[in-house]
Amino acid sequence: MSTLLALASLALASGCDGQPPRGDVREWRPSDHQQPAEPDPARTPAEPGAEPTPEMVARAAAALFDARCASCHGTSGRGDGPEAPTATMPDLTRPEYHDARSDADVARAIRMGQGLMPAFGGQLNERGIGALVGHVRSLRATP
């Protein structure tokens, strides 16, 4: 029994990792986990109903493009996706593509489909379609 007590006291004198406690060891207090007086806005979630920042919209649109469009259009928009149905996929990086279409034309193609491209109007709201139009425009190569 005395051996058991000796082992128990040795274990209590050690830290969690079997090493002796380092520094000032004290009991946990609720104030150890209180919010700071001035929260960091970059780490604070937006209020419900708050408008997303342009950066948030751009990231969401890029993710949506990757999930719904890149399989055919390619991640960079060149029309070289692994499931591209034909060699006539438009290259969304070419200035000629952008010069020939308005934002409304691009939105209509996303909403209603065009050629072999399926319609996404039943899956995306107008805000999502508008964000995708902005992403498609961001793919334009600069001369």
PyMOL commands that set and color helices and strands:
alter all, ss='L'
color gray80, all
select helices_A, chain A and resi 2-13+30-33+41-43+54-68+70-73+95-99+103-112+126-138
alter helices_A, ss='H'
color red, helices_A
deselect
rebuild
show_as cartoon
